[in-house]
């Protein structure tokens, strides 16, 4: 079994790289895209209702550590980031919250599947980035 700390270290490394130079709004966009990518990656093997329950559990556990995550809501399509976008949270708080949530989500999935999907999920995660073009587009909005 892979430790939660190991998951947090890997997610933190991804966030440091992928979120470099991004605004708080863009960091939220990045993590929203990451959760969707992870969801899409495992949806062929685990049905959407089960993924929803796993994500809900990950959010519950992560929210106990970082209460700001309570702004997020699990829906049948993933996570609803509307309320957290409206909240005034520092970049540091967002990064800590998102690291905790994504690591918990991957950890639970790994524990339930004997880590069959873990490396594939990390490969998927490393592909999630906001390109310079997307950064400029988001700044224009």
GROMACS elastic network, one bead per residue, 0.5 to 0.9 nm:
[ bonds ]
;  ai    aj funct       b0    kb
    1   110     6  0.79933   500
    1   111     6  0.68806   500
    1   114     6  0.73680   500
    1   115     6  0.74536   500
    2     5     6  0.83762   500
    2     6     6  0.66052   500
    2     7     6  0.73808   500
    2   107     6  0.75377   500
    2   110     6  0.78634   500
    2   111     6  0.80924   500
    2   115     6  0.79312   500
    3     6     6  0.52005   500
    3     7     6  0.65781   500
    3     8     6  0.87473   500
    3   107     6  0.77204   500
    4     7     6  0.50187   500
    4     8     6  0.61116   500
    4     9     6  0.86031   500
    4   103     6  0.68988   500
    4   104     6  0.69772   500
    4   107     6  0.62221   500
    5     9     6  0.61453   500
    5    10     6  0.86993   500
    5   103     6  0.84364   500
    6     9     6  0.51213   500
    6    10     6  0.63799   500
    6    11     6  0.86923   500
    6   103     6  0.86562   500
    7    10     6  0.52167   500
    7    11     6  0.61400   500
    7    12     6  0.84337   500
    7   102     6  0.85758   500
    7   103     6  0.51105   500
    7   104     6  0.76678   500
    7   106     6  0.73354   500
    7   107     6  0.66143   500
    8    11     6  0.51089   500
    8    12     6  0.58653   500
    8    13     6  0.84918   500
    8    99     6  0.62750   500
    8   100     6  0.65629   500
    8   102     6  0.80829   500
    8   103     6  0.51088   500
    8   104     6  0.79606   500
    9    12     6  0.50657   500
    9    13     6  0.61816   500
    9    14     6  0.87119   500
    9    99     6  0.86554   500
    9   103     6  0.84651   500
   10    13     6  0.51477   500
   10    14     6  0.63552   500
   10    15     6  0.86784   500
   10   103     6  0.80545   500
   10   122     6  0.81238   500
   11    14     6  0.50653   500
   11    15     6  0.61021   500
   11    16     6  0.85869   500
   11    98     6  0.88734   500
   11    99     6  0.58298   500
   11   100     6  0.83753   500
   11   102     6  0.69689   500
   11   103     6  0.60910   500
   11   122     6  0.83294   500
   11   125     6  0.83806   500
   12    16     6  0.60519   500
   12    17     6  0.86370   500
   12    95     6  0.82889   500
   12    96     6  0.84762   500
   12    99     6  0.58746   500
   12   100     6  0.88767   500
   12   103     6  0.86965   500
   13    16     6  0.52001   500
   13    17     6  0.64549   500
   13    18     6  0.86262   500
   14    17     6  0.53303   500
   14    18     6  0.58990   500
   14    19     6  0.80982   500
   14   125     6  0.75707   500
   14   126     6  0.63219   500
   15    18     6  0.50686   500
   15    19     6  0.53009   500
   15    20     6  0.76879   500
   15    27     6  0.87343   500
   15    31     6  0.87952   500
   15    95     6  0.74507   500
   15    98     6  0.87317   500
   15    99     6  0.74152   500
   16    19     6  0.56638   500
   16    20     6  0.58906   500
   16    95     6  0.88461   500
   17    20     6  0.55432   500
   17   129     6  0.88709   500
   18    21     6  0.86773   500
   18    22     6  0.84413   500
   18    27     6  0.86263   500
   18    30     6  0.78803   500
   18   126     6  0.81485   500
   18   128     6  0.75553   500
   18   129     6  0.54771   500
   18   130     6  0.72888   500
   19    22     6  0.53489   500
   19    23     6  0.82679   500
   19    26     6  0.79278   500
   19    27     6  0.58972   500
   19    30     6  0.74333   500
   19    95     6  0.86149   500
   19   129     6  0.78992   500
   19   130     6  0.81842   500
   20    23     6  0.89230   500
   20    27     6  0.89885   500
   22    25     6  0.78479   500
   22    26     6  0.55196   500
   22    27     6  0.59974   500
   22   130     6  0.87302   500
   22   135     6  0.75611   500
   23    26     6  0.50683   500
   23    27     6  0.61468   500
   23    28     6  0.86634   500
   23    91     6  0.74803   500
   24    27     6  0.50382   500
   24    28     6  0.63439   500
   24    29     6  0.86905   500
   24    85     6  0.86860   500
   24    89     6  0.79583   500
   24    90     6  0.72266   500
   24    91     6  0.53312   500
   24    92     6  0.89918   500
   24    94     6  0.72649   500
   24    95     6  0.88026   500
   25    28     6  0.51650   500
   25    29     6  0.63035   500
   25    30     6  0.86833   500
   25    85     6  0.68209   500
   25   138     6  0.86990   500
   26    30     6  0.60538   500
   26    31     6  0.86316   500
   26   130     6  0.79417   500
   26   135     6  0.73676   500
   26   138     6  0.74058   500
   26   139     6  0.88292   500
   27    31     6  0.62660   500
   27    32     6  0.85060   500
   27    91     6  0.80534   500
   27    94     6  0.77421   500
   27    95     6  0.77380   500
   27    98     6  0.89949   500
   27   130     6  0.89176   500
   28    31     6  0.51907   500
   28    32     6  0.60049   500
   28    33     6  0.85188   500
   28    81     6  0.76864   500
   28    84     6  0.83898   500
   28    85     6  0.73821   500
   28    94     6  0.77497   500
   28    95     6  0.89858   500
   28    98     6  0.83690   500
   29    32     6  0.50739   500
   29    33     6  0.61751   500
   29    34     6  0.85958   500
   29    81     6  0.88030   500
   29   130     6  0.81978   500
   30    33     6  0.51684   500
   30    34     6  0.61950   500
   30    35     6  0.88065   500
   30   128     6  0.71762   500
   30   129     6  0.64793   500
   30   130     6  0.63535   500
   31    35     6  0.61185   500
   31    36     6  0.84594   500
   31    98     6  0.69325   500
   31   102     6  0.82195   500
   31   128     6  0.85099   500
   32    35     6  0.53101   500
   32    36     6  0.62798   500
   32    37     6  0.86338   500
   32    78     6  0.88046   500
   32    79     6  0.73947   500
   32    80     6  0.84855   500
   32    81     6  0.73552   500
   33    36     6  0.51020   500
   33    37     6  0.60687   500
   33    38     6  0.86452   500
   33   128     6  0.68410   500
   33   129     6  0.83213   500
   33   130     6  0.89364   500
   34    37     6  0.50004   500
   34    38     6  0.61403   500
   34    39     6  0.84654   500
   34   102     6  0.83801   500
   34   124     6  0.81813   500
   34   125     6  0.60660   500
   34   126     6  0.89143   500
   34   127     6  0.87340   500
   34   128     6  0.58335   500
   34   129     6  0.83672   500
   35    38     6  0.51604   500
   35    39     6  0.60291   500
   35    40     6  0.85097   500
   35    78     6  0.72973   500
   35    79     6  0.76206   500
   35   102     6  0.73851   500
   35   105     6  0.88905   500
   35   125     6  0.85876   500
   36    39     6  0.50021   500
   36    40     6  0.59981   500
   36    41     6  0.84664   500
   36    77     6  0.83926   500
   36    78     6  0.66659   500
   36    79     6  0.82619   500
   37    40     6  0.51035   500
   37    41     6  0.60526   500
   37    42     6  0.88179   500
   37   121     6  0.86508   500
   37   124     6  0.67516   500
   37   125     6  0.72389   500
   37   127     6  0.89822   500
   37   128     6  0.75646   500
   38    41     6  0.50621   500
   38    42     6  0.64739   500
   38    43     6  0.85329   500
   38   106     6  0.85258   500
   38   121     6  0.61069   500
   38   122     6  0.86660   500
   38   124     6  0.67010   500
   38   125     6  0.69828   500
   39    42     6  0.55485   500
   39    43     6  0.59077   500
   39    48     6  0.82734   500
   39    51     6  0.71283   500
   39    52     6  0.88992   500
   39    77     6  0.88239   500
   39    78     6  0.73548   500
   40    43     6  0.51801   500
   40    44     6  0.75486   500
   41    44     6  0.69780   500
   41    45     6  0.84672   500
   41   120     6  0.81694   500
   41   121     6  0.71544   500
   41   124     6  0.74615   500
   42    45     6  0.54869   500
   42    46     6  0.59420   500
   42    47     6  0.82962   500
   42    48     6  0.89966   500
   42    51     6  0.81169   500
   42   117     6  0.76780   500
   42   121     6  0.81106   500
   43    46     6  0.51106   500
   43    47     6  0.56880   500
   43    48     6  0.61569   500
   43    51     6  0.74388   500
   44    47     6  0.70957   500
   44    48     6  0.89600   500
   46    49     6  0.83790   500
   46    50     6  0.65011   500
   46    51     6  0.65982   500
   47    50     6  0.55005   500
   47    51     6  0.63700   500
   47    52     6  0.87138   500
   48    52     6  0.59766   500
   48    53     6  0.85730   500
   48    76     6  0.73901   500
   48    77     6  0.80510   500
   49    52     6  0.50290   500
   49    53     6  0.62787   500
   49    54     6  0.86831   500
   49    76     6  0.73523   500
   50    53     6  0.50523   500
   50    54     6  0.61635   500
   50    55     6  0.85608   500
   51    55     6  0.60259   500
   51    56     6  0.83948   500
   51    78     6  0.85113   500
   51   109     6  0.86638   500
   52    55     6  0.51211   500
   52    56     6  0.60242   500
   52    57     6  0.85996   500
   52    74     6  0.69226   500
   52    75     6  0.72203   500
   52    76     6  0.64264   500
   52    77     6  0.79087   500
   52    78     6  0.67220   500
   52    79     6  0.89029   500
   53    57     6  0.61844   500
   53    58     6  0.86126   500
   53    74     6  0.86581   500
   54    57     6  0.50960   500
   54    58     6  0.61711   500
   54    59     6  0.85786   500
   54   105     6  0.70607   500
   54   108     6  0.70092   500
   54   109     6  0.72885   500
   55    59     6  0.60493   500
   55    60     6  0.85063   500
   55    74     6  0.71123   500
   55    78     6  0.77718   500
   55    79     6  0.82544   500
   55   101     6  0.88667   500
   55   104     6  0.87518   500
   55   105     6  0.60172   500
   55   108     6  0.86738   500
   56    59     6  0.50832   500
   56    60     6  0.61243   500
   56    61     6  0.86897   500
   56    73     6  0.81937   500
   56    74     6  0.59771   500
   56    75     6  0.89248   500
   56    79     6  0.89622   500
   56   105     6  0.89297   500
   57    60     6  0.50225   500
   57    61     6  0.61893   500
   57    62     6  0.84779   500
   57   104     6  0.87880   500
   57   105     6  0.81038   500
   57   108     6  0.84002   500
   58    61     6  0.52633   500
   58    62     6  0.59923   500
   58    63     6  0.83498   500
   58   100     6  0.89771   500
   58   101     6  0.63636   500
   58   102     6  0.81179   500
   58   103     6  0.86464   500
   58   104     6  0.53140   500
   58   105     6  0.50585   500
   58   106     6  0.86652   500
   58   107     6  0.86393   500
   58   108     6  0.70925   500
   59    62     6  0.51102   500
   59    63     6  0.58001   500
   59    64     6  0.85837   500
   59    69     6  0.71748   500
   59    70     6  0.78376   500
   59    72     6  0.79548   500
   59    73     6  0.84063   500
   59    74     6  0.81271   500
   59   101     6  0.61401   500
   59   102     6  0.89646   500
   59   104     6  0.78883   500
   59   105     6  0.77917   500
   60    63     6  0.51319   500
   60    64     6  0.64818   500
   60    69     6  0.85847   500
   60    70     6  0.80321   500
   61    64     6  0.53483   500
   61    65     6  0.70263   500
   61    66     6  0.89338   500
   61   101     6  0.82713   500
   61   104     6  0.76269   500
   62    65     6  0.52936   500
   62    66     6  0.60452   500
   62    67     6  0.79290   500
   62    69     6  0.71712   500
   62    70     6  0.89840   500
   62    97     6  0.75894   500
   62    98     6  0.89522   500
   62   100     6  0.58753   500
   62   101     6  0.54097   500
   62   102     6  0.89779   500
   62   104     6  0.68037   500
   63    68     6  0.68992   500
   63    69     6  0.51092   500
   63    70     6  0.58003   500
   63    97     6  0.82548   500
   63   100     6  0.88040   500
   63   101     6  0.80854   500
   64    67     6  0.59547   500
   64    69     6  0.86352   500
   64    70     6  0.88107   500
   65    69     6  0.89201   500
   65    97     6  0.85365   500
   65   100     6  0.81700   500
   66    69     6  0.60587   500
   66    70     6  0.82283   500
   66    93     6  0.85886   500
   66    96     6  0.80136   500
   66    97     6  0.59683   500
   66   100     6  0.79530   500
   67    70     6  0.56731   500
   67    71     6  0.83323   500
   67    97     6  0.85195   500
   68    71     6  0.60841   500
   68    72     6  0.83955   500
   68    84     6  0.78919   500
   68    87     6  0.88202   500
   68    89     6  0.81598   500
   68    93     6  0.80866   500
   68    94     6  0.83217   500
   68    97     6  0.72328   500
   69    72     6  0.56487   500
   69    73     6  0.88227   500
   69    84     6  0.76289   500
   69    94     6  0.87426   500
   69    97     6  0.64014   500
   69    98     6  0.81379   500
   69   101     6  0.80869   500
   70    73     6  0.74061   500
   70    84     6  0.83913   500
   71    80     6  0.88089   500
   71    81     6  0.74715   500
   71    82     6  0.80897   500
   71    83     6  0.52697   500
   71    84     6  0.50015   500
   71    85     6  0.86965   500
   71    87     6  0.79214   500
   72    79     6  0.65668   500
   72    80     6  0.58177   500
   72    81     6  0.54537   500
   72    82     6  0.75048   500
   72    83     6  0.64958   500
   72    84     6  0.61849   500
   73    78     6  0.84771   500
   73    79     6  0.56261   500
   73    80     6  0.51252   500
   73    81     6  0.71076   500
   73    82     6  0.86536   500
   73    83     6  0.83920   500
   74    77     6  0.78851   500
   74    78     6  0.57454   500
   74    80     6  0.61507   500
   75    78     6  0.51996   500
   75    79     6  0.56956   500
   75    80     6  0.65458   500
   76    79     6  0.82091   500
   77    80     6  0.84993   500
   80    83     6  0.77133   500
   80    84     6  0.86157   500
   81    84     6  0.54197   500
   81    85     6  0.61405   500
   81    86     6  0.88392   500
   82    85     6  0.52662   500
   82    86     6  0.65626   500
   82    87     6  0.89814   500
   83    86     6  0.51242   500
   83    87     6  0.63394   500
   84    88     6  0.79624   500
   84    89     6  0.81087   500
   85    88     6  0.77443   500
   85    89     6  0.86851   500
   86    89     6  0.89737   500
   89    92     6  0.81719   500
   89    93     6  0.62386   500
   89    94     6  0.65092   500
   90    93     6  0.51776   500
   90    94     6  0.62634   500
   90    95     6  0.86454   500
   91    94     6  0.50863   500
   91    95     6  0.61093   500
   91    96     6  0.86038   500
   92    95     6  0.52458   500
   92    96     6  0.62392   500
   92    97     6  0.85604   500
   93    96     6  0.52108   500
   93    97     6  0.60107   500
   93    98     6  0.85004   500
   94    97     6  0.50515   500
   94    98     6  0.59466   500
   94    99     6  0.83519   500
   95    98     6  0.52412   500
   95    99     6  0.59478   500
   95   100     6  0.85014   500
   96    99     6  0.51972   500
   96   100     6  0.62100   500
   96   101     6  0.86946   500
   97   100     6  0.52311   500
   97   101     6  0.62198   500
   97   102     6  0.87068   500
   98   101     6  0.50133   500
   98   102     6  0.59766   500
   98   103     6  0.82426   500
   99   102     6  0.54836   500
   99   103     6  0.59570   500
   99   104     6  0.83861   500
  100   103     6  0.53270   500
  100   104     6  0.60171   500
  100   105     6  0.86094   500
  101   104     6  0.51480   500
  101   105     6  0.61411   500
  101   106     6  0.87090   500
  102   105     6  0.50888   500
  102   106     6  0.62405   500
  102   107     6  0.84331   500
  103   106     6  0.52538   500
  103   107     6  0.59159   500
  103   108     6  0.85852   500
  104   108     6  0.60816   500
  104   109     6  0.85098   500
  105   108     6  0.53801   500
  105   109     6  0.62652   500
  105   110     6  0.85668   500
  106   109     6  0.50894   500
  106   110     6  0.59681   500
  106   111     6  0.85440   500
  106   117     6  0.87867   500
  106   118     6  0.68270   500
  106   121     6  0.73909   500
  106   122     6  0.84908   500
  107   111     6  0.60883   500
  107   112     6  0.85977   500
  107   115     6  0.84724   500
  107   118     6  0.80796   500
  108   111     6  0.50561   500
  108   112     6  0.61403   500
  108   113     6  0.85743   500
  109   112     6  0.52298   500
  109   113     6  0.61680   500
  109   114     6  0.84130   500
  109   115     6  0.73518   500
  109   116     6  0.89244   500
  109   117     6  0.75587   500
  109   118     6  0.75581   500
  110   113     6  0.52325   500
  110   114     6  0.56843   500
  110   116     6  0.67949   500
  110   117     6  0.65292   500
  110   118     6  0.56059   500
  111   114     6  0.54083   500
  111   115     6  0.61693   500
  112   115     6  0.75142   500
  113   116     6  0.55698   500
  113   117     6  0.70596   500
  113   118     6  0.86503   500
  114   117     6  0.82201   500
  114   118     6  0.87233   500
  115   118     6  0.50003   500
  115   119     6  0.77873   500
  116   119     6  0.76346   500
  116   120     6  0.82471   500
  117   120     6  0.53033   500
  117   121     6  0.59738   500
  117   122     6  0.86943   500
  118   121     6  0.51157   500
  118   122     6  0.63385   500
  118   123     6  0.86876   500
  119   122     6  0.50803   500
  119   123     6  0.61466   500
  119   124     6  0.85582   500
  120   124     6  0.61541   500
  120   125     6  0.85443   500
  121   125     6  0.60579   500
  121   126     6  0.86890   500
  122   126     6  0.61707   500
  122   127     6  0.86981   500
  123   126     6  0.53276   500
  123   127     6  0.66617   500
  124   127     6  0.53082   500
  124   128     6  0.69352   500
  125   128     6  0.54007   500
  125   129     6  0.86349   500
  126   129     6  0.75909   500
  130   133     6  0.80143   500
  130   134     6  0.58335   500
  130   135     6  0.64502   500
  131   134     6  0.50928   500
  131   135     6  0.61886   500
  131   136     6  0.87156   500
  132   136     6  0.62590   500
  132   137     6  0.85600   500
  133   136     6  0.52238   500
  133   137     6  0.61652   500
  133   138     6  0.86196   500
  134   138     6  0.60034   500
  134   139     6  0.84792   500
  135   138     6  0.52033   500
  135   139     6  0.62142   500
  135   140     6  0.87769   500
  136   139     6  0.50657   500
  136   140     6  0.63761   500
  137   140     6  0.51819   500
  137   141     6  0.66993   500
  138   141     6  0.52781   500
